[in-house]
């Protein structure tokens, strides 16, 4: 799998264990490739020599706090740690824990709450930074919750799940609306959703699917309206909006791995998403060309494992229900039969 992140200063792309950073400075492109595994082993060796390093944990998601002073890291074991941006050598502080793998995390406006989603279908809204105080739970999904996004106006949390549903919640955990995603009769498990405050669009990509869907949100009713689909040639690895409101797609396709789209309003006021002109001499097109000519970089991501298999819980028997059924069967077998009534002869 490969991931993509856009910022004002450049683009970051991760493929397998390699991280590529392309910086945009005065119209010139500078690319730096970093071997994440090499860095990890180097750090691990340093910690071993010092004999005081923390236990290595697998990060599943991370996010900056609203004030950008801290990074919140969610891991495979269901815990969230806080790391200081100003003091990167300082160890992480445990904020909260779930009983299963965390799949996404975000903070709300002014860092009032931290919202976490896990593999056991649950979303938790906790106070921040005193996250042992649970504000509420959001319980409606029937499969793992893969993605969260936050909208300030109206203030809602939007979630996507492996059950193919997108749910809009208020900050108190109440369901405001629900949309089910499908292609014909086939349910589409949601991989990632993202809200762009510039275009007021919600983008949705799906696990092992070449389809991306776009929705608008009605402020008063919090209803999602499906406005457009884009069909690509290969499954989509990742997507994101940049600061200009342009939409980037990363797909499993040699020579056409990264695409960029602009979101524009038509004369009727509707929003239409169209691919940008690749012939323009823009910095974004230079970045796209640089990545699209380097399929070797994406080779490792091509053979990545299927995330939908990892996200799904292993099917285990319901031991308590089995116990109750066996108990009921034993009670019926040992229940004494009613005594027969003796007939009394009368003279």
Buried (B, 14 or more C-beta within 10 A) or exposed (E): BBBBBBEEEBBBBBBBBBBBBBBBEEEEBEBEEEEEEEEEEEEEEEBEEEEEBEEEEEEBBBBEBBEEEBBBBBBBBBBBBBBBEEEEEEEBEEBBBBEBBBBBBBBBEEBEBBBBBBBBBBBBBBBBBEBEEEBBEBEBBEBBBBBBBBBEEBEBBBBBBBBBBBBBBBBEBEEBBBBEBEBEEEBBBBBBBBBBEEBBBBBBBBBEBBBBBBBBBEEEEBBBEBBBEBEBEEBBBBBBBBEEBBBBBBBBBEEEBBBBBBBEEEEEEEBBBEEBEEEEEBBBBBBBEBBBEBEEBBEBBBEEEEBBEEBBEEEEEEEEEEEEEEEEEEEEEEEEEEEEEEEEEEE
